[in-house]
Amino acid sequence: MQNKSTKFRRNDFDVANVVNVTDPKSVGDMLENIFLDLYPDADFSILRKAISDISGMYRGEHPGYAACDTGYHDLQHIMDVTLASARLMDGYERSPKSGAGLGEELFIFGILLALFHDSGYLRKRGSEDDRQGAEFTLVHVSRSAELLKNYMREAGLGNLAETAAQVVHYTGFEVPVDRIRVPSPVYRTIGNLVASADILAQMSDRCYLEKCHDRLYTEFVLGGIAKKRDAQGNEQVIFSSPQDLLVKTPGFYRSAKKRMDETLHGDHRYVRYVEKHFSGQNLYIEAIEKNILFAEYMIAHNADIGMLQRTPPQTPGSDLASRETDDRKQMVEDRRKRIGDRRQNTGQLYPDLSDRLNRRQNAGDRRRDTSSKK
């Protein structure tokens, strides 16, 4: 259910504006409510411990791992994706379907996947002290799979450990989805749900565009994503700057939406079966489309980065100094000197943007009426 008492969604809260996704306890409380509402006699202790353990790892409290140093793939991202995964699995459980549901063990399985899906960015103490987490971008899912497998064995879920190490690859691109081997179709469903949640949570973040500029571009440079070499060894520039990354963000959304609708079988739509969360809406898609619309609006105004005026929350990994953040803050100040401080005149923020949003939402009512597909 959406919080009606707060007019504006807070930067550190989920799409429904009810869960502080920078606070593992807040997320854990909501997960426990969802879990026990589905399975009243179940034991939540495994998940409660897992939330505490992964949070400690990201904060640098684990003896084997250094604190998170990836500002985009940080603790907030993990908590947001885990919450979205729980909501999608809840929707799946409550939806009409021909086969059996998940049950409490596989629900736990899915939550553990979400909690550990990006743990491969964490650096091992001793052997990787001179590295940066983002350098592992291209192999982070395989690293996550290994860590997840070991954790599940320690948690008494060794029977699912090898399968988890396969299914977590749904969240990445190291292994094509059609080549991931699972013991039964239900694991494909869980993979689809968690991978969809990964896309939905990050792109619906209220500070998504700011984070792309300030944090994601830096990770892409370190991870070898901003540039690559072709078969002949020639260097190709994929993203030339943080601004270029933002210019290409609407195109990325089109490919991400195609991945959710086709590769992941449209399983993100299961969220609509959870009336108590969103009252029949898909708040994730609505928030994403607002972000993309604003990106398009910014691009149409000479890709003016000064329009990106939100301040992302600080969590382990995101509190590191960023030249991109300083650059954007300066562009914001420069714009305020030229145009005026829109915080002092909230009634006329971007009038033509509001018209565009209303038109898109009206058209979207027809586009999102996909009830016959699930």
C-alpha positions in Angstrom: 0.0 0.0 0.0 1.3 3.4 -0.9 2.0 6.0 1.8 -0.6 8.8 1.4 0.7 10.9 4.3 3.9 11.8 2.5 3.4 13.9 -0.6 6.7 13.2 -2.2 8.4 9.8 -2.3 11.6 9.9 -0.2 14.9 9.2 -1.8 15.7 6.3 0.5 12.3 4.7 0.3 10.8 2.0 -2.0 8.3 2.8 -4.8 5.4 2.5 -2.4 7.1 5.0 -0.1 6.6 2.7 2.9 10.0 0.9 3.4 13.3 2.5 4.0 15.5 0.5 1.6 18.7 1.8 3.1 17.8 0.2 6.4 18.0 -3.6 6.4 15.8 -3.8 9.5 13.0 -1.9 7.8 13.3 -4.2 4.8 13.5 -7.3 7.0 10.4 -6.4 8.8 8.4 -6.1 5.6 9.9 -9.4 4.3 8.8 -11.1 7.5 5.3 -9.7 7.1 5.1 -11.0 3.5 6.6 -14.4 4.4 4.4 -15.1 7.4 1.3 -13.9 5.7 1.9 -16.5 3.1 3.2 -19.2 5.4 1.9 -18.5 9.0 3.6 -21.5 10.6 7.0 -21.0 8.9 10.3 -20.1 10.5 11.7 -16.7 9.4 15.0 -17.1 11.3 17.1 -18.2 8.3 16.1 -15.1 6.4 16.5 -12.8 9.4 20.1 -14.1 9.8 20.8 -13.9 6.1 19.7 -10.2 6.0 22.0 -9.5 9.0 24.9 -11.4 7.5 24.8 -9.8 4.0 24.4 -6.4 5.6 27.4 -7.0 7.7 29.4 -8.1 4.7 28.6 -4.9 2.8 29.6 -2.8 5.9 32.9 -4.6 6.1 32.1 -6.5 9.3 32.9 -9.9 7.9 36.5 -11.1 8.5 36.8 -12.4 5.0 35.5 -9.5 3.0 36.2 -5.8 2.7 33.4 -3.3 2.8 31.4 -2.6 -0.3 33.1 0.0 -2.5 30.7 0.0 -5.5 28.5 3.1 -5.2 25.8 1.9 -7.6 25.6 -1.8 -6.6 25.5 -0.9 -2.9 23.5 -2.1 0.1 20.5 0.0 -0.9 20.4 -1.8 -4.2 20.5 -5.2 -2.5 17.7 -4.4 -0.1 15.6 -2.8 -2.8 16.0 -5.9 -5.1 15.2 -8.3 -2.2 12.0 -6.4 -1.4 10.9 -6.4 -5.0 11.7 -10.1 -5.3 9.6 -10.9 -2.2 6.7 -8.9 -3.7 6.9 -10.7 -7.0 7.1 -14.1 -5.4 4.2 -13.1 -3.2 2.2 -12.2 -6.3 3.2 -15.5 -8.0 2.0 -17.5 -4.9 -1.4 -15.7 -4.9 -1.9 -15.8 -8.7 -4.1 -18.4 -10.4 -1.9 -21.0 -12.1 -2.0 -24.6 -13.3 1.0 -25.8 -11.4 2.0 -25.8 -7.7 3.2 -22.8 -5.9 6.6 -22.2 -4.4 6.2 -23.1 -0.7 8.2 -21.7 2.1 11.5 -23.4 1.2 11.6 -22.1 -2.3 10.5 -18.7 -1.2 13.6 -18.7 1.1 15.6 -19.9 -1.8 14.5 -16.9 -3.9 15.2 -14.4 -1.2 18.7 -15.7 -0.7 19.3 -15.4 -4.4 18.3 -11.7 -4.2 20.4 -11.0 -1.1 23.5 -12.5 -2.6 23.0 -11.8 -6.4 25.7 -9.0 -6.4 27.9 -10.2 -3.6 30.6 -10.9 -6.2 31.4 -7.2 -6.2 32.8 -7.6 -2.7 36.6 -7.9 -2.4 38.2 -10.7 -0.5 40.5 -9.5 2.3 44.1 -10.1 1.8 44.2 -11.4 -1.8 42.1 -8.5 -3.3 43.0 -5.5 -1.1 44.5 -3.7 -4.1 41.5 -4.2 -6.3 38.3 -2.3 -6.7 35.0 -4.2 -6.6 33.8 -2.8 -9.9 36.7 -4.5 -11.6 34.8 -7.7 -11.2 31.8 -6.5 -13.1 32.1 -9.0 -16.0 32.5 -12.0 -13.6 30.6 -10.8 -10.6 27.7 -13.2 -11.0 30.0 -16.2 -11.0 31.7 -14.9 -7.9 28.2 -14.3 -6.4 27.3 -17.9 -7.2 30.2 -19.3 -5.4 29.6 -17.2 -2.3 25.9 -18.0 -2.3 26.6 -21.7 -2.7 28.9 -21.7 0.4 26.5 -19.6 2.4 23.5 -22.0 1.7 25.6 -25.0 2.8 26.4 -23.2 6.1 22.7 -22.3 6.5 21.6 -25.9 6.3 20.3 -25.6 2.7 23.1 -27.6 1.0 20.5 -29.6 -1.0 19.7 -26.4 -2.9 23.2 -24.9 -3.1 24.3 -26.1 -6.5 20.9 -25.1 -8.0 21.2 -21.7 -6.4 24.6 -21.2 -8.0 23.0 -21.8 -11.4 19.8 -19.8 -10.9 21.6 -16.7 -9.8 22.9 -16.4 -13.3 19.4 -15.2 -14.4 20.4 -11.8 -12.9 23.4 -11.4 -15.2 24.8 -11.9 -18.7 27.7 -14.3 -18.2 25.5 -17.3 -19.1 22.6 -16.9 -21.6 19.3 -17.7 -19.9 18.5 -20.5 -22.3 21.7 -22.3 -21.3 21.1 -22.2 -17.5 20.3 -25.8 -16.4 17.8 -26.2 -13.6 16.2 -29.4 -12.1 12.6 -28.3 -12.7 10.6 -25.4 -14.2 9.8 -23.8 -10.9 13.5 -22.7 -10.6 13.2 -21.0 -13.9 10.2 -19.1 -12.5 12.2 -18.0 -9.5 15.1 -17.0 -11.7 12.7 -14.9 -13.9 11.2 -13.3 -10.8 14.4 -12.3 -9.1 16.0 -11.1 -12.4 12.9 -9.0 -13.1 13.1 -7.6 -9.6 16.7 -6.7 -10.2 15.7 -4.5 -13.2 12.6 -3.1 -11.6 14.2 -2.0 -8.3 17.2 -0.2 -9.7 15.4 1.6 -12.6 12.5 2.7 -10.3 14.9 4.2 -7.7 13.9 7.8 -7.2 17.6 8.8 -7.7 18.2 6.4 -10.6 19.4 9.0 -13.1 21.6 10.7 -10.5 23.1 7.3 -9.6 23.8 6.5 -13.3 25.7 9.7 -13.6 27.5 9.8 -10.3 28.2 6.1 -9.7 27.4 3.6 -12.5 29.6 5.3 -15.1 32.6 4.9 -12.8 31.8 1.2 -12.3 31.5 0.8 -16.1 35.0 2.3 -16.6 36.6 0.1 -13.9 34.7 -3.0 -15.1 35.6 -2.6 -18.7 32.1 -1.8 -19.8 32.6 1.8 -21.0 35.0 0.6 -23.7 35.7 -2.8 -25.4 37.8 -4.2 -28.2 36.3 -5.8 -31.3 37.5 -9.0 -32.9 40.3 -7.1 -34.7 41.5 -5.5 -31.5 40.2 -2.1 -32.2 38.9 -0.1 -29.3 35.2 0.8 -29.3 33.8 3.4 -27.0 30.4 2.4 -25.5 30.0 5.2 -23.0 32.2 8.2 -23.5 31.1 10.1 -20.3 28.5 10.0 -17.5 26.4 12.3 -19.7 26.7 9.9 -22.6 25.5 7.1 -20.3 22.4 9.1 -19.5 21.7 9.9 -23.1 21.7 6.2 -23.8 19.5 5.3 -20.8 16.1 5.3 -22.6 17.6 2.9 -25.2 18.7 0.7 -22.3 15.2 0.7 -20.9 13.8 -0.5 -24.1 16.2 -3.5 -24.1 15.6 -4.1 -20.4 11.8 -4.1 -21.0 12.3 -6.6 -23.9 14.4 -8.8 -21.6 11.7 -8.8 -18.9 8.8 -9.3 -21.4 10.5 -12.0 -23.5 13.6 -13.6 -22.0 12.1 -13.5 -18.5 8.6 -14.4 -19.7 6.9 -11.3 -18.4 6.9 -12.6 -14.9 7.3 -9.0 -13.5 3.5 -8.8 -14.0 2.8 -11.1 -11.0 3.1 -8.0 -8.8 -0.5 -7.1 -9.8 -1.8 -10.1 -7.8 -0.7 -8.5 -4.6 -3.5 -6.0 -3.9 -2.2 -5.1 -0.5 1.0 -3.8 -1.9 0.0 -1.6 -4.8 -3.8 -1.6 -5.0 -3.7 -3.2 -8.5 -1.0 -0.8 -9.9 2.5 -1.7 -10.9 4.3 1.1 -9.1 7.7 -0.2 -10.3 6.8 0.3 -14.0 5.2 3.7 -13.3 8.3 4.9 -11.5 10.6 3.6 -14.2 8.6 5.4 -16.9 8.8 8.6 -15.0 12.6 8.3 -14.8 12.8 7.5 -18.5 10.5 10.4 -19.4 12.6 12.8 -17.4 15.8 11.4 -19.1 14.2 12.0 -22.5 13.2 15.5 -21.4 16.7 16.3 -20.2 18.2 15.0 -23.5 15.8 17.2 -25.4 17.2 20.2 -23.4 20.8 19.6 -24.6 21.4 16.8 -22.0 21.6 19.4 -19.3 22.9 17.4 -16.3 22.0 20.4 -14.1 18.4 19.1 -14.2 19.4 16.1 -12.0 19.0 17.7 -8.6 18.2 14.8 -6.3 20.7 13.7 -3.7 21.1 9.9 -3.5 21.3 8.4 0.1 24.6 7.3 1.5 25.2 3.6 2.2 28.3 1.4 2.4 30.0 1.8 -0.9 28.2 5.0 -2.0 30.0 7.2 0.5 33.3 7.2 -1.4 34.4 10.4 -3.1 33.2 10.8 -6.7 34.4 13.3 -9.2 31.2 12.7 -11.2 29.1 13.7 -8.1 31.1 16.9 -7.7 30.7 17.7 -11.4 27.0 17.2 -11.3 26.6 19.4 -8.2 28.5 22.2 -9.9 26.2 21.8 -13.0 23.2 22.0 -10.7 24.5 25.2 -9.1 25.3 26.7 -12.5 21.8 25.9 -13.7 20.2 27.4 -10.6 22.1 30.6 -11.3 20.8 30.7 -14.9 17.3 29.5 -14.4 16.5 29.9 -10.7 16.2 27.5 -7.9 13.2 25.3 -8.6 13.0 24.2 -5.0 11.7 27.7 -4.2 9.0 27.5 -7.0 7.7 23.9 -6.9 4.5 24.9 -8.6 6.2 25.5 -11.9 8.9 22.8 -12.0 8.6 21.6 -15.6 5.1 22.4 -16.9 5.6 20.8 -20.3 7.0 17.7 -18.7 3.8 17.3 -16.6 1.8 17.3 -19.9 4.1 14.6 -21.4 3.7 12.5 -18.3 -0.1 12.7 -18.3 -0.2 11.8 -22.0 2.2 8.8 -21.5 0.2 7.6 -18.5 -3.1 7.7 -20.4 -1.5 5.8 -23.2 0.2 3.5 -20.8 -3.2 2.4 -19.4 -3.7 0.6 -22.7 -0.1 -0.7 -23.0 -0.1 -2.1 -19.5 -3.4 -3.9 -19.8 -1.8 -7.3 -20.3 -4.0 -9.3 -18.0 -4.6 -11.9 -20.7 -0.9 -12.7 -20.8 -0.7 -14.1 -17.3 
